[in-house]
Amino acid sequence: MADHATDTIAAVATAPGGALAILRLSGPGALPIADRVFRGSSSLADRQPFTVTHGWIVNDRDERIDEVLATIFHSPHSYTGEDLVEFSCHGGALVTRRLLETLVAAGARLADPGEYTRRAFLNGRIDLSQAEAVADVIRSSSDRAHRASIEQLEGRLGERVREIRRELLEVTAMLELEIDFAEEGIELVSRGELHRKLEAVRGMLEEARDSYGLGRIYREGVSVAIVGKPNAGKSSIFNALLRSSRAIVTEIPGTTRDTLEESITLEGVLLRLTDTAGLRESADPVEREGVERSKSAIETSDIILVVVDASSSPDPGGEAASAIPPDCAGRSVVLLNKSDLVAGSREPVVSEPHRVLWTSATTGEGLEEVRRELIEQTVGRYRRGSGELVVTSPRHRDAFDRAASGINSADLALKEGASNEFAAFDIRVAVAALAEITGEVTSEELLNHIFGSFCIGK
């Protein structure tokens, strides 16, 4: 990213294709540049902030380009913390391109990806975790991902980090104060009290770190592979869970030759379902490739639905046990499918540690139970209160983990009777790790990495 923090930048802030668009102009020259191209009842520089005025954007030949509404924000009370003007105009690639060219010709520079949010961070409007949440809100693909992103945007993660840092700095101050009185042998705070404080902080750090398991589910969703032998009803189960005839279903074994992926949302969680080719030996090179892709889906998926044709098996329970892929303990659910074709009673089948369910894609039997099991296998594993913090970023998880390691080292040093300097050093390592989350400690490389993934206009 170019280092031109004093430039005035311009970009289209809305996605292409809409009926309306918004162009942003931010920086010290925002109001003068806007007045060079805007024709309305009065100068924008003379208007009060947080007001909207109607007018036209004109080019350097004073030709009208588009009718717009201009909204004025004065520093520091804007998204970026700078003077900022937003033009609401008609959507369309041609008109927005011409308007943007006009702003650049008047003295603005095209914004880099994420430069508006980067300036908001550098100007102290938001911390780094909130800046990252802006991109997460935009990319949210489920209700839970959106809710977690909004909570981070509101500053909950930053508040927790600052709370923990205050606790650690207090302990560090106690340790360093004692260093000044080391020769006199004065103990200003008991070792037991220090251990209790460090233990409490370590608990908060580990809780935040461990919440990433749930946060990853919120952010990335859950991959679910539907596997089994040919003609077991995999595609029918796939369609039934989607409530849509997405996959081709026939009575001919081997109809599905490739993986097919679609997504559903259950209780606010995104689940990516993958229908796979039937697992069997084949001389057909196309089918063999499909089987290899099925095996790959088994290896990489979070949950595996193993579909068994219970109507054609004399021992559904035995076949269920043998159908579970190796090394898949804890993430397989066996579906004894075509239950509507099974004569007599359907006794419960136990195949620990895997759940076994009777299903029928034709009648719908067991499908709601399958949906409940999918949720239980994902968010159900994490029993958390509605108000508890959920970490969704691997960067934040790693920072919490390094901070917890620093606290472990400090606590061990105190228990072994080491000098206070050693414990204070380890605590400062933990404090620095936490500061990376909110951006008090950061690098240009990290900022470029974070904001380089943003879209232009944010």
Summary of the structure (lengths in Angstrom):
residues: 458
radius of gyration: 29.5
end to end distance: 14.2
largest distance: 88.4
contacts: 1483
relative contact order: 0.12
helix: 46%
strand: 17%
